[in-house]
């Protein structure tokens, strides 16, 4: 069994060797873990993965190999607290949506019936019109047809759920992706401001020739500090949900940015920027960075590049409590305005084709907040965006 697991992990791009496999076998022989898939996951990851940047690849391979039947306990772990959901319902739903809920007996009835069905249900369910499951007409679950229910996890197929209830998992962008073309780097190079800084590491040919001539032909070498791009950049990446189809494009951009800019900071967010962002998607619940601290820490000459599709419910930008993962006390547009008031140059790169922007309300709102400095994530869009930031 472990040979097949080992091959699956290697095929996913994790550089583990036979030595690590033998270490894992030795740990199992000494019964460091026994009959527990979670313990085995952590043991195998600690043994086979030597660099944390490969954790996401390992997770994907592990899931592929041990793909099993979903348990109802997993549903409970993914639920967001009831008080958050209740606040979001009461604050964000418009009269038409509240009228839909009344068809099930009101908000209290909807939540009460949902809890009751979770308690009664003992197994995974697919199809049908009652249980929490998939591909049915029940108002609870995902992948079905009911227009007036709660989507619990899973993909949003019909986009008609009254409220989304889930805890999402995102993966960090891989900065080791090999760029398929030099054009991305060339477009980024429009945002350059060279300065000589640091130790004398570069030969100054002109000054060396002049100094040698003045020295009666005796060689007098002159050195100058290396000429580096002194532009300071903060990049914020939208991750998860509707951004999943653009992961490869964002990884290529991320790799190019890390190559081109020496003074670089990066953060992640989901859908809209609120009071905090994060650097590691695996630790986003424990380790966050306050946007106000970013404003206070970094000088106004930092260039802000936001990468995202700006595709969300409009209330996620305009209302307090708009986030689908937590209760945000202040609306997203307020935090975007604070960033714009502090940083002199900001641009939004959007992977959605620009001829589709006018058909999505949230894109129009973000575009207006950024004073029309939204550019398509294409080579031409990159050049235009970097040209704007370099002004």
N, C-alpha and C positions, 0 to 999 in steps of 0.2 A: 504493500500500500504506500509506504513512504517513498519508494522509488518513483511512483507515478506522481505523487505530490511534489517531489523534488524537481521532476522534469517540468511540471506545470508552472512552478514558481520560476524556474530558469527561463522558460519560454516567454514569461511575462516581462523579462528584462531585468530580473533581480540577479546580480552577479554572485551567486553562492556556489561553493565548490563541494567536492566530495568530503573534504575535511569537516565542513560544517554539518553535512548530513550524518557523518559518523558521530559527531558530538551530540546531535539530536538523538540518535539511536542509543548512545550511551546514557543520556539523561533519562530516556524512557525505560531502559533496562534497570536503572536504579530507582524507578518509580517516583521520579520527581513530580509527575502528574499522573492521575489515574482516573479514567472514565469521566472526564469532564472536558467538553470541547472548548470552553473558554480558556481553561488552564493550558490546554494543548496549543491553542492559538498563540498565547503570549510566550510560551516556551519556544515554539517553533520560530516565531518572529525574532525573539532575542537571540536564537542560535543561528538562524540562516541569514538574517539581514544585518549587515555591518554598517550601514549608513541610513539614517532616518529619511533621507530623500527618496528611498525606495519603498517606504512603508505603504504608499498608495498602490504601487504595483503588486506588492505582496498581498495586500487586502483583496485586490481584484482576483488574483490567482487563487487565494484561499477560498473565496466565495464561490468561484467557478468549480473548484474541486469538491467542496463540501455543500453544494447547493442542496437544500432539503426543504421539507414541508414547513410552511410558516406556522408558528404557534400563536395562540391567543395572548400569551404573556408578552409577546413582542408588540402587540397592539397597545397594551397598557403602558409599556415603557415609552412609547412614542407620543402619548397623549400630553397635551399642554394643559396646565391647571385650569379648572373650571372658572375661577374668578376672572382670569384673563379673557377667556372666551366670552363670558357674560358681558364684561365691559366692552369688548369689541363689538358684540352684537348691538348693545344698546346705543353705542356712540356712532357707529359707522353705517348702519343699515338705513337706507332711505325708505320712504313710505311704501313704495312698491314692494321692496324686499320684505318689509315687516308684514305686509298683507299676505305674501306667499307663506310666511311662517305660520300665520293664523290658520292656514288650511290643515295644519297638523295639530292645532289646539293651542298655539302660542309657544313662546320661547321656553317657558317652564316645562310644558308638555314635551317639546322636542328633546330637551336635555334629559328629562326623567325617563322617557321611553328609550333613549339611547343607552343610559346606564342599565336599565332593565334588560335590554337585549344583550349587552355585554356580559351581564351576570348569568343569563340563561344559556348563552351560546358556549358550547364546549369544544368546538373544532372549527377549522377553516371552512368557509362557505363560498361557493361561486355560483352566480346566477340566483334567481328567485327575487322575491319582493319583500322579505322581512328581515333576514339576519344581516349583520355587519359583514360585508364581503365584497366580491368583485363581480363586474359584468352583469349586474342585475338591475332591478328597478327599486330596490330599497333606498330610503333616504340617507342611509349610512353606509359608507364604504368608498370604493372608487371604481372607475372604469365602467360605470353603468349609465342609465338613462334618466334617473329621477332629477328634475330641474330644481327641487326645493329642499335639498338635504345638506348634510355635512360631508365633505370629502375627507376621508381619513387615510393619509399617506397616498402612495401610488401616483401614477401620472394623471394629469387633468385632461381628460379626453374631450368632454363636451363643453368645458369652461362655464358650467351653469350652477355650480355649487353656491349655496348661500354663504357658506364660510368654509375655509380650509383649516383643518386641524391636524397638525403634524409637527414632528421635529425633524428637520432636514439635515442631511449629512453632505458635506462638500469635501472636495479633494484639493490639495495645494497644487498650484501650477508647477510643472516640471521645468526647471530652468536648464536642464541638460539636453533638451530637444535640439536636434541638429537642424539648423535653418536650411530650408529647401532652396532659398534664393537669397542673393546678396541685396536684392532691391529693398527689402524692409530696412536693412541697416543703412543703405544709402539714403532712404527717405528720412530716417531719424537724424542723419548727419546735418540736416538743415538747421537743427537746433544745436548750434555749437558756439562756444565762446572760449577761445583758447587763451591760456595764460601760463606763464612759466612759474612753477612753484616747486618747493622742496629742495633737495640736494642737487649739486652740479653733476648731472648724469649724462649730458649730451655735449658732443663736440661742437664748439662754435668755430666753424671753418673760416669765416671771414676774419674774425678777430685773431685767430691763430696765425693766419698768413701775414696780417699787418704786424703783429707782435714779433714774429720771426724775422721779418724784413728789418724792423727797427733794431733787432738784436744781432745784426751783422750775420744773418743766416743761421744762427743757432736756434734750433727748434724750441719754440715757446708755446706749449699747448694751452689753449684757453677752453674752459668748460662752462656751460650754462645749465640752469635747471631744465628738466624735461618739459616740453610744451604739451599741456594736457587740457582736455575739455573741462572747463571750470563751471559749466552749467549745473545747477542743482535742481533735481527733479524728485517729485513725489508722485507715484503712480498708485491708483486705487482701482482694483479689479472687482467687478461684479461676478459672483460665482453662484452656481447652483440654479436649479429650475430651468427657465428659458435660456440660460446661457450655456447649458450642457452641449448643444450642437456646435458651439464655437470654441470649445476647449482647445483643440489643436491649433487654431489660428491664434488664440491668446497665448498659448505656450510658445509659439514661434516669436510673437511680439515680445513676450517676457524675456526670452533668451537674448534677443537683439538689444533690448533696452539695457539689460545687465552688462552687455558687452560694451555698449556705446557710452554709458554715463557712469563716471566714477563716483559722483556724489548723488547717490540714489537711495530713496526710501520707498518701500512698497507696503500696501495694506489691502485687505479684502473687505468686502461688504456684500450684502445681498439685497438686490433690487434698488434700494435707495439708501443714501448715507444718512444715518441717524446720529445719536450722541456718542457712539463708539464704533470702532472698526477693529480688525484683528490681523495678525501676521501668519497664524498657523490654524488652518481649518479644523485640525484635530483637537485643538485646545481653545476653540473660540468661546466656549462657555466659561472657561477658567481664566483666560488671559486676553483681555481686551485693552485697547488703547483709546482713551477719550479724545474725541475730535477737538475739544477745547484745549487739551494739552498739546495736541499737534499744532494748533494755531499759536499757542504761547511759546512753543519750543523752536519752531522753524521760522526763519526770517521771511519777510514778504517777497524776496526775490526768488524763492523756490517756484519752479514751474509745476503746476498741478495738471496731471493727465488722468482722466477718469475713463475707464474702459467698461462699457456695458451696453446692453440692448435697450435700456430705459423702458422696458415693456413690463407693465404692472398695472394693478388697479389704480386709478387716479388718486383715491383716498390715501394710498400708501405714501404719497408725496405731500398731499394737502392737509391731512388731518393728524392730530395726536392719536396714538393707538393704531396707526395705520400699518405698522409692521406685522407680518404674519407669524413672527417668532417670539415677540416680546411686546410688552406694553411701553411704547415710547411716549414720554411725557410731552415732548415737543415734536411738531411735524417735521418731516424731512426737508421741506423747502426752507425752513428756518436755518437748518444747519448748512445747507448749500449756500444760503445767503451770507452766513457768517464766514464761510471759507472764501467766498468771492470778495467780501469786504476786506479781508486780510491779505490774501495773495493777489499779486498784481496780474498774473497771467494764468488762465485756466482754459482747458479744452476738454471736450468729451468726444471719445472715439466710439462709434457705434457700428457693430458688425452687421446690423440689419441694413439691407440696401436702402439708400436714401429716397428712392421713389416710393417706398412704403411708409415713410415717416408720417405723412399727413393723415394716414388712416388710423393712427394709434394716439389716443388722447395723451397718454403719459409721456410719449416721446415729444409731443408738442410742448408739454409743460416744462420738461427738462430742458429742451432746446431754448425756450424763452428764459428760463432761470440762468442759463449759460450765455445769454445775450447773443444767441445764434452761433456760438462757437462750438457747434457740434459737427463732426466730420465723419464720413463713412470710413470704416476700417478697411480701406483699400490703399494701394500704393499712392494713388492720386490724393486720396483723403489724408493720408499720413503726411505727404509733402505739404498740403495746404495747412494742416493742423500745426506742424512744426514751424512752418513759416509764420503763422499767427503768434505762436508762443515766443518766437525769437525777436519779436518787435520790442 
